[in-house]
Amino acid sequence: MKHWLLLAVAIVAEVMATSCLKPAEGFTRLWPSVAVCVGYLSAFYCLSLVMQKLDISVVYAVWSGVGISIIALVGTFYFRQPMPPVRVAGLACVALGVVLLQLSNPPH
C-alpha cells in the first residue's frame, strides 16, 4: 500500500509541475519555473522508487493516465480551456486503458 501512496505523491508532483509550465512562460518567470523543476524532480524520484516494487507497465499507465486526466481538468477549470465531448471521450479511453492494464496484472 505504501507504494501506491508514493505513486499518488508522484502524480500530484507531476500535475503541479505541468500546471506551472504555462505560468512559467518559457522559464522566464522565476517561481513558476522553480515549481516546474522541483515538481518534476520530485515526481520522477518518487516514480523511480515505486517502480522498484510494482510492475512498470501498471505504474506508468496509472501515473500517466491519472496525470492526463487531472491536467485536463486543470486546463478546463483553471485555464478556462474547453472540454468538448470528444475530449471527454478521449479521457474515458485513457481511464479504460489504465483499468484494463491493472486487470491484466497478476496478483502478487
Chimera marker file (.cmm) of the C-alpha trace (Angstrom):
<marker_set name="trace">
<marker id="1" x="0.000" y="0.000" z="0.000" r="1" g="1" b="0" radius="0.5"/>
<marker id="2" x="2.937" y="2.321" z="0.708" r="1" g="1" b="0" radius="0.5"/>
<marker id="3" x="3.957" y="2.145" z="-2.939" r="1" g="1" b="0" radius="0.5"/>
<marker id="4" x="0.536" y="3.247" z="-4.146" r="1" g="1" b="0" radius="0.5"/>
<marker id="5" x="0.690" y="6.228" z="-1.790" r="1" g="1" b="0" radius="0.5"/>
<marker id="6" x="4.130" y="7.097" z="-3.167" r="1" g="1" b="0" radius="0.5"/>
<marker id="7" x="2.691" y="6.832" z="-6.678" r="1" g="1" b="0" radius="0.5"/>
<marker id="8" x="-0.030" y="9.286" z="-5.655" r="1" g="1" b="0" radius="0.5"/>
<marker id="9" x="2.670" y="11.692" z="-4.445" r="1" g="1" b="0" radius="0.5"/>
<marker id="10" x="4.445" y="11.320" z="-7.803" r="1" g="1" b="0" radius="0.5"/>
<marker id="11" x="1.207" y="12.091" z="-9.640" r="1" g="1" b="0" radius="0.5"/>
<marker id="12" x="0.500" y="15.173" z="-7.529" r="1" g="1" b="0" radius="0.5"/>
<marker id="13" x="4.057" y="16.448" z="-8.055" r="1" g="1" b="0" radius="0.5"/>
<marker id="14" x="3.839" y="15.878" z="-11.809" r="1" g="1" b="0" radius="0.5"/>
<marker id="15" x="0.453" y="17.609" z="-12.047" r="1" g="1" b="0" radius="0.5"/>
<marker id="16" x="1.787" y="20.563" z="-10.061" r="1" g="1" b="0" radius="0.5"/>
<marker id="17" x="4.827" y="20.831" z="-12.321" r="1" g="1" b="0" radius="0.5"/>
<marker id="18" x="2.831" y="20.528" z="-15.523" r="1" g="1" b="0" radius="0.5"/>
<marker id="19" x="0.299" y="23.085" z="-14.280" r="1" g="1" b="0" radius="0.5"/>
<marker id="20" x="3.135" y="25.555" z="-13.703" r="1" g="1" b="0" radius="0.5"/>
<marker id="21" x="4.579" y="25.230" z="-17.222" r="1" g="1" b="0" radius="0.5"/>
<marker id="22" x="2.174" y="27.754" z="-18.729" r="1" g="1" b="0" radius="0.5"/>
<marker id="23" x="2.665" y="30.378" z="-15.978" r="1" g="1" b="0" radius="0.5"/>
<marker id="24" x="6.465" y="29.865" z="-16.225" r="1" g="1" b="0" radius="0.5"/>
<marker id="25" x="6.230" y="31.429" z="-19.711" r="1" g="1" b="0" radius="0.5"/>
<marker id="26" x="9.152" y="29.558" z="-21.231" r="1" g="1" b="0" radius="0.5"/>
<marker id="27" x="11.086" y="29.599" z="-17.943" r="1" g="1" b="0" radius="0.5"/>
<marker id="28" x="11.157" y="33.414" z="-17.930" r="1" g="1" b="0" radius="0.5"/>
<marker id="29" x="9.303" y="33.691" z="-14.593" r="1" g="1" b="0" radius="0.5"/>
<marker id="30" x="11.273" y="32.541" z="-11.557" r="1" g="1" b="0" radius="0.5"/>
<marker id="31" x="8.790" y="30.976" z="-9.121" r="1" g="1" b="0" radius="0.5"/>
<marker id="32" x="6.685" y="29.047" z="-11.607" r="1" g="1" b="0" radius="0.5"/>
<marker id="33" x="9.944" y="27.796" z="-13.162" r="1" g="1" b="0" radius="0.5"/>
<marker id="34" x="11.204" y="26.672" z="-9.757" r="1" g="1" b="0" radius="0.5"/>
<marker id="35" x="7.889" y="24.886" z="-9.160" r="1" g="1" b="0" radius="0.5"/>
<marker id="36" x="8.248" y="23.089" z="-12.510" r="1" g="1" b="0" radius="0.5"/>
<marker id="37" x="11.771" y="21.872" z="-11.704" r="1" g="1" b="0" radius="0.5"/>
<marker id="38" x="11.003" y="20.837" z="-8.120" r="1" g="1" b="0" radius="0.5"/>
<marker id="39" x="7.761" y="19.162" z="-9.169" r="1" g="1" b="0" radius="0.5"/>
<marker id="40" x="9.303" y="17.081" z="-11.953" r="1" g="1" b="0" radius="0.5"/>
<marker id="41" x="12.347" y="16.110" z="-9.873" r="1" g="1" b="0" radius="0.5"/>
<marker id="42" x="10.073" y="15.011" z="-7.034" r="1" g="1" b="0" radius="0.5"/>
<marker id="43" x="7.738" y="13.162" z="-9.397" r="1" g="1" b="0" radius="0.5"/>
<marker id="44" x="10.490" y="11.200" z="-11.121" r="1" g="1" b="0" radius="0.5"/>
<marker id="45" x="12.229" y="10.395" z="-7.844" r="1" g="1" b="0" radius="0.5"/>
<marker id="46" x="9.004" y="9.007" z="-6.345" r="1" g="1" b="0" radius="0.5"/>
<marker id="47" x="8.219" y="7.207" z="-9.580" r="1" g="1" b="0" radius="0.5"/>
<marker id="48" x="11.642" y="5.546" z="-9.565" r="1" g="1" b="0" radius="0.5"/>
<marker id="49" x="11.050" y="4.258" z="-6.032" r="1" g="1" b="0" radius="0.5"/>
<marker id="50" x="7.632" y="2.881" z="-6.925" r="1" g="1" b="0" radius="0.5"/>
<marker id="51" x="8.992" y="1.076" z="-9.983" r="1" g="1" b="0" radius="0.5"/>
<marker id="52" x="11.358" y="-0.909" z="-7.763" r="1" g="1" b="0" radius="0.5"/>
<marker id="53" x="8.356" y="-2.735" z="-6.289" r="1" g="1" b="0" radius="0.5"/>
<marker id="54" x="5.487" y="-2.593" z="-8.779" r="1" g="1" b="0" radius="0.5"/>
<marker id="55" x="5.218" y="-3.563" z="-12.453" r="1" g="1" b="0" radius="0.5"/>
<marker id="56" x="6.450" y="-0.825" z="-14.766" r="1" g="1" b="0" radius="0.5"/>
<marker id="57" x="3.511" y="-1.131" z="-17.186" r="1" g="1" b="0" radius="0.5"/>
<marker id="58" x="0.913" y="-0.654" z="-14.471" r="1" g="1" b="0" radius="0.5"/>
<marker id="59" x="2.836" y="2.101" z="-12.674" r="1" g="1" b="0" radius="0.5"/>
<marker id="60" x="3.398" y="4.103" z="-15.828" r="1" g="1" b="0" radius="0.5"/>
<marker id="61" x="-0.162" y="3.597" z="-17.044" r="1" g="1" b="0" radius="0.5"/>
<marker id="62" x="-1.611" y="4.789" z="-13.740" r="1" g="1" b="0" radius="0.5"/>
<marker id="63" x="0.863" y="7.674" z="-13.464" r="1" g="1" b="0" radius="0.5"/>
<marker id="64" x="0.315" y="8.964" z="-16.963" r="1" g="1" b="0" radius="0.5"/>
<marker id="65" x="-3.411" y="8.194" z="-17.155" r="1" g="1" b="0" radius="0.5"/>
<marker id="66" x="-4.327" y="9.839" z="-13.875" r="1" g="1" b="0" radius="0.5"/>
<marker id="67" x="-1.951" y="12.727" z="-14.644" r="1" g="1" b="0" radius="0.5"/>
<marker id="68" x="-3.517" y="13.291" z="-18.074" r="1" g="1" b="0" radius="0.5"/>
<marker id="69" x="-6.996" y="13.257" z="-16.598" r="1" g="1" b="0" radius="0.5"/>
<marker id="70" x="-6.187" y="15.696" z="-13.807" r="1" g="1" b="0" radius="0.5"/>
<marker id="71" x="-4.303" y="18.020" z="-16.165" r="1" g="1" b="0" radius="0.5"/>
<marker id="72" x="-7.314" y="18.052" z="-18.491" r="1" g="1" b="0" radius="0.5"/>
<marker id="73" x="-9.447" y="19.136" z="-15.531" r="1" g="1" b="0" radius="0.5"/>
<marker id="74" x="-6.884" y="21.782" z="-14.508" r="1" g="1" b="0" radius="0.5"/>
<marker id="75" x="-6.914" y="23.073" z="-18.082" r="1" g="1" b="0" radius="0.5"/>
<marker id="76" x="-10.692" y="23.246" z="-18.065" r="1" g="1" b="0" radius="0.5"/>
<marker id="77" x="-11.270" y="24.794" z="-14.650" r="1" g="1" b="0" radius="0.5"/>
<marker id="78" x="-8.108" y="26.845" z="-14.031" r="1" g="1" b="0" radius="0.5"/>
<marker id="79" x="-7.004" y="27.853" z="-17.533" r="1" g="1" b="0" radius="0.5"/>
<marker id="80" x="-10.595" y="28.022" z="-18.884" r="1" g="1" b="0" radius="0.5"/>
<marker id="81" x="-9.903" y="25.665" z="-21.785" r="1" g="1" b="0" radius="0.5"/>
<marker id="82" x="-12.907" y="23.989" z="-23.406" r="1" g="1" b="0" radius="0.5"/>
<marker id="83" x="-13.900" y="20.392" z="-22.665" r="1" g="1" b="0" radius="0.5"/>
<marker id="84" x="-15.727" y="19.240" z="-25.786" r="1" g="1" b="0" radius="0.5"/>
<marker id="85" x="-17.349" y="15.788" z="-25.884" r="1" g="1" b="0" radius="0.5"/>
<marker id="86" x="-14.533" y="14.311" z="-27.958" r="1" g="1" b="0" radius="0.5"/>
<marker id="87" x="-12.053" y="15.262" z="-25.208" r="1" g="1" b="0" radius="0.5"/>
<marker id="88" x="-14.280" y="13.639" z="-22.601" r="1" g="1" b="0" radius="0.5"/>
<marker id="89" x="-14.399" y="10.503" z="-24.765" r="1" g="1" b="0" radius="0.5"/>
<marker id="90" x="-10.604" y="10.527" z="-25.049" r="1" g="1" b="0" radius="0.5"/>
<marker id="91" x="-10.236" y="10.773" z="-21.283" r="1" g="1" b="0" radius="0.5"/>
<marker id="92" x="-12.676" y="7.896" z="-20.867" r="1" g="1" b="0" radius="0.5"/>
<marker id="93" x="-10.498" y="5.821" z="-23.226" r="1" g="1" b="0" radius="0.5"/>
<marker id="94" x="-7.413" y="6.671" z="-21.160" r="1" g="1" b="0" radius="0.5"/>
<marker id="95" x="-9.211" y="5.606" z="-17.979" r="1" g="1" b="0" radius="0.5"/>
<marker id="96" x="-10.393" y="2.380" z="-19.602" r="1" g="1" b="0" radius="0.5"/>
<marker id="97" x="-6.847" y="1.609" z="-20.739" r="1" g="1" b="0" radius="0.5"/>
<marker id="98" x="-5.475" y="2.099" z="-17.233" r="1" g="1" b="0" radius="0.5"/>
<marker id="99" x="-8.164" y="-0.174" z="-15.770" r="1" g="1" b="0" radius="0.5"/>
<marker id="100" x="-7.509" y="-2.882" z="-18.378" r="1" g="1" b="0" radius="0.5"/>
<marker id="101" x="-3.763" y="-2.796" z="-17.713" r="1" g="1" b="0" radius="0.5"/>
<marker id="102" x="-4.394" y="-3.093" z="-13.986" r="1" g="1" b="0" radius="0.5"/>
<marker id="103" x="-6.773" y="-6.019" z="-14.527" r="1" g="1" b="0" radius="0.5"/>
<marker id="104" x="-4.175" y="-7.796" z="-16.677" r="1" g="1" b="0" radius="0.5"/>
<marker id="105" x="-1.641" y="-7.608" z="-13.842" r="1" g="1" b="0" radius="0.5"/>
<marker id="106" x="-1.444" y="-10.938" z="-11.986" r="1" g="1" b="0" radius="0.5"/>
<marker id="107" x="-1.914" y="-10.681" z="-8.200" r="1" g="1" b="0" radius="0.5"/>
<marker id="108" x="1.284" y="-10.801" z="-6.141" r="1" g="1" b="0" radius="0.5"/>
<link id1="1" id2="2" r="1" g="1" b="0" radius="0.2"/>
<link id1="2" id2="3" r="1" g="1" b="0" radius="0.2"/>
<link id1="3" id2="4" r="1" g="1" b="0" radius="0.2"/>
<link id1="4" id2="5" r="1" g="1" b="0" radius="0.2"/>
<link id1="5" id2="6" r="1" g="1" b="0" radius="0.2"/>
<link id1="6" id2="7" r="1" g="1" b="0" radius="0.2"/>
<link id1="7" id2="8" r="1" g="1" b="0" radius="0.2"/>
<link id1="8" id2="9" r="1" g="1" b="0" radius="0.2"/>
<link id1="9" id2="10" r="1" g="1" b="0" radius="0.2"/>
<link id1="10" id2="11" r="1" g="1" b="0" radius="0.2"/>
<link id1="11" id2="12" r="1" g="1" b="0" radius="0.2"/>
<link id1="12" id2="13" r="1" g="1" b="0" radius="0.2"/>
<link id1="13" id2="14" r="1" g="1" b="0" radius="0.2"/>
<link id1="14" id2="15" r="1" g="1" b="0" radius="0.2"/>
<link id1="15" id2="16" r="1" g="1" b="0" radius="0.2"/>
<link id1="16" id2="17" r="1" g="1" b="0" radius="0.2"/>
<link id1="17" id2="18" r="1" g="1" b="0" radius="0.2"/>
<link id1="18" id2="19" r="1" g="1" b="0" radius="0.2"/>
<link id1="19" id2="20" r="1" g="1" b="0" radius="0.2"/>
<link id1="20" id2="21" r="1" g="1" b="0" radius="0.2"/>
<link id1="21" id2="22" r="1" g="1" b="0" radius="0.2"/>
<link id1="22" id2="23" r="1" g="1" b="0" radius="0.2"/>
<link id1="23" id2="24" r="1" g="1" b="0" radius="0.2"/>
<link id1="24" id2="25" r="1" g="1" b="0" radius="0.2"/>
<link id1="25" id2="26" r="1" g="1" b="0" radius="0.2"/>
<link id1="26" id2="27" r="1" g="1" b="0" radius="0.2"/>
<link id1="27" id2="28" r="1" g="1" b="0" radius="0.2"/>
<link id1="28" id2="29" r="1" g="1" b="0" radius="0.2"/>
<link id1="29" id2="30" r="1" g="1" b="0" radius="0.2"/>
<link id1="30" id2="31" r="1" g="1" b="0" radius="0.2"/>
<link id1="31" id2="32" r="1" g="1" b="0" radius="0.2"/>
<link id1="32" id2="33" r="1" g="1" b="0" radius="0.2"/>
<link id1="33" id2="34" r="1" g="1" b="0" radius="0.2"/>
<link id1="34" id2="35" r="1" g="1" b="0" radius="0.2"/>
<link id1="35" id2="36" r="1" g="1" b="0" radius="0.2"/>
<link id1="36" id2="37" r="1" g="1" b="0" radius="0.2"/>
<link id1="37" id2="38" r="1" g="1" b="0" radius="0.2"/>
<link id1="38" id2="39" r="1" g="1" b="0" radius="0.2"/>
<link id1="39" id2="40" r="1" g="1" b="0" radius="0.2"/>
<link id1="40" id2="41" r="1" g="1" b="0" radius="0.2"/>
<link id1="41" id2="42" r="1" g="1" b="0" radius="0.2"/>
<link id1="42" id2="43" r="1" g="1" b="0" radius="0.2"/>
<link id1="43" id2="44" r="1" g="1" b="0" radius="0.2"/>
<link id1="44" id2="45" r="1" g="1" b="0" radius="0.2"/>
<link id1="45" id2="46" r="1" g="1" b="0" radius="0.2"/>
<link id1="46" id2="47" r="1" g="1" b="0" radius="0.2"/>
<link id1="47" id2="48" r="1" g="1" b="0" radius="0.2"/>
<link id1="48" id2="49" r="1" g="1" b="0" radius="0.2"/>
<link id1="49" id2="50" r="1" g="1" b="0" radius="0.2"/>
<link id1="50" id2="51" r="1" g="1" b="0" radius="0.2"/>
<link id1="51" id2="52" r="1" g="1" b="0" radius="0.2"/>
<link id1="52" id2="53" r="1" g="1" b="0" radius="0.2"/>
<link id1="53" id2="54" r="1" g="1" b="0" radius="0.2"/>
<link id1="54" id2="55" r="1" g="1" b="0" radius="0.2"/>
<link id1="55" id2="56" r="1" g="1" b="0" radius="0.2"/>
<link id1="56" id2="57" r="1" g="1" b="0" radius="0.2"/>
<link id1="57" id2="58" r="1" g="1" b="0" radius="0.2"/>
<link id1="58" id2="59" r="1" g="1" b="0" radius="0.2"/>
<link id1="59" id2="60" r="1" g="1" b="0" radius="0.2"/>
<link id1="60" id2="61" r="1" g="1" b="0" radius="0.2"/>
<link id1="61" id2="62" r="1" g="1" b="0" radius="0.2"/>
<link id1="62" id2="63" r="1" g="1" b="0" radius="0.2"/>
<link id1="63" id2="64" r="1" g="1" b="0" radius="0.2"/>
<link id1="64" id2="65" r="1" g="1" b="0" radius="0.2"/>
<link id1="65" id2="66" r="1" g="1" b="0" radius="0.2"/>
<link id1="66" id2="67" r="1" g="1" b="0" radius="0.2"/>
<link id1="67" id2="68" r="1" g="1" b="0" radius="0.2"/>
<link id1="68" id2="69" r="1" g="1" b="0" radius="0.2"/>
<link id1="69" id2="70" r="1" g="1" b="0" radius="0.2"/>
<link id1="70" id2="71" r="1" g="1" b="0" radius="0.2"/>
<link id1="71" id2="72" r="1" g="1" b="0" radius="0.2"/>
<link id1="72" id2="73" r="1" g="1" b="0" radius="0.2"/>
<link id1="73" id2="74" r="1" g="1" b="0" radius="0.2"/>
<link id1="74" id2="75" r="1" g="1" b="0" radius="0.2"/>
<link id1="75" id2="76" r="1" g="1" b="0" radius="0.2"/>
<link id1="76" id2="77" r="1" g="1" b="0" radius="0.2"/>
<link id1="77" id2="78" r="1" g="1" b="0" radius="0.2"/>
<link id1="78" id2="79" r="1" g="1" b="0" radius="0.2"/>
<link id1="79" id2="80" r="1" g="1" b="0" radius="0.2"/>
<link id1="80" id2="81" r="1" g="1" b="0" radius="0.2"/>
<link id1="81" id2="82" r="1" g="1" b="0" radius="0.2"/>
<link id1="82" id2="83" r="1" g="1" b="0" radius="0.2"/>
<link id1="83" id2="84" r="1" g="1" b="0" radius="0.2"/>
<link id1="84" id2="85" r="1" g="1" b="0" radius="0.2"/>
<link id1="85" id2="86" r="1" g="1" b="0" radius="0.2"/>
<link id1="86" id2="87" r="1" g="1" b="0" radius="0.2"/>
<link id1="87" id2="88" r="1" g="1" b="0" radius="0.2"/>
<link id1="88" id2="89" r="1" g="1" b="0" radius="0.2"/>
<link id1="89" id2="90" r="1" g="1" b="0" radius="0.2"/>
<link id1="90" id2="91" r="1" g="1" b="0" radius="0.2"/>
<link id1="91" id2="92" r="1" g="1" b="0" radius="0.2"/>
<link id1="92" id2="93" r="1" g="1" b="0" radius="0.2"/>
<link id1="93" id2="94" r="1" g="1" b="0" radius="0.2"/>
<link id1="94" id2="95" r="1" g="1" b="0" radius="0.2"/>
<link id1="95" id2="96" r="1" g="1" b="0" radius="0.2"/>
<link id1="96" id2="97" r="1" g="1" b="0" radius="0.2"/>
<link id1="97" id2="98" r="1" g="1" b="0" radius="0.2"/>
<link id1="98" id2="99" r="1" g="1" b="0" radius="0.2"/>
<link id1="99" id2="100" r="1" g="1" b="0" radius="0.2"/>
<link id1="100" id2="101" r="1" g="1" b="0" radius="0.2"/>
<link id1="101" id2="102" r="1" g="1" b="0" radius="0.2"/>
<link id1="102" id2="103" r="1" g="1" b="0" radius="0.2"/>
<link id1="103" id2="104" r="1" g="1" b="0" radius="0.2"/>
<link id1="104" id2="105" r="1" g="1" b="0" radius="0.2"/>
<link id1="105" id2="106" r="1" g="1" b="0" radius="0.2"/>
<link id1="106" id2="107" r="1" g="1" b="0" radius="0.2"/>
<link id1="107" id2="108" r="1" g="1" b="0" radius="0.2"/>
</marker_set>
